[in-house]
Amino acid sequence: MKFTLDIKTIITIAGVVAVLGGFYYSTQHRLSVLEIQVQEISEKLDVQAGQLKQIKRSIKRNSK
């Protein structure tokens, strides 16, 4: 059995592979950017939570 591919089939397969590869890499990039943003926001929230605790302690000390 001889297996032959014509140029149209090769171009179609290459196109599908290129589209899927582009989708994969663009999705990976977007996820990486989102992970960085979540980490930055989480760090800011940690800092703000620490500041809030200090404010609460300060209020408690001053109210006594």
matplotlib code that plots the C-alpha trace (Angstrom):
import matplotlib.pyplot as plt

x = [0.0, 1.5, 0.7, 0.8, -0.2, -1.0, 0.0, -3.5, -3.6, -0.1, -1.1, -4.3, -2.5, 0.2, -2.5, -4.4, -1.1, -0.2, -3.6, -3.5, 0.1, -0.8, -3.8, -1.7, 1.1, -1.2, -3.2, 0.0, 1.1, -2.2, -2.2, 1.3, 0.3, -2.8, -0.7, 1.7, -1.3, -2.9, 0.5, 0.9, -2.7, -2.2, 0.9, -0.9, -3.7, -1.3, 0.3, -3.1, -4.2, -1.0, -1.7, -5.3, -4.1, -1.8, -4.5, -6.9, -4.2, -3.5, -7.2, -7.5, -4.5, -5.8, -9.4, -8.3]
y = [0.0, 3.3, 6.4, 9.7, 13.2, 15.9, 19.5, 20.6, 18.0, 19.0, 22.7, 21.9, 19.8, 22.5, 25.1, 23.2, 22.5, 26.2, 27.3, 24.9, 25.8, 29.5, 28.9, 26.9, 29.4, 32.5, 30.8, 29.9, 33.5, 34.9, 32.5, 33.5, 37.2, 36.4, 34.5, 37.4, 39.8, 37.6, 37.3, 41.1, 41.7, 39.0, 40.7, 44.1, 42.5, 41.0, 44.4, 46.0, 43.3, 43.9, 47.6, 47.0, 44.9, 47.7, 50.3, 48.0, 47.6, 51.3, 52.0, 49.5, 51.0, 54.5, 53.6, 52.1]
z = [0.0, -1.1, 0.9, -1.0, 0.1, -2.4, -1.8, -0.7, 2.1, 3.3, 3.3, 5.2, 7.8, 8.2, 8.6, 11.3, 13.2, 13.0, 14.3, 17.2, 18.0, 18.0, 20.2, 22.7, 22.9, 23.1, 25.9, 27.8, 27.5, 28.7, 31.7, 32.6, 32.6, 34.7, 37.2, 37.6, 38.1, 40.7, 42.5, 42.5, 43.8, 46.4, 47.7, 47.8, 49.7, 52.2, 52.8, 53.2, 55.6, 57.7, 57.7, 58.8, 61.7, 62.8, 62.6, 64.6, 67.3, 67.4, 67.8, 70.6, 72.4, 72.1, 73.2, 76.5]

ax = plt.figure().add_subplot(projection="3d")
ax.plot(x, y, z, "-o")
ax.set_aspect("equal")
plt.show()
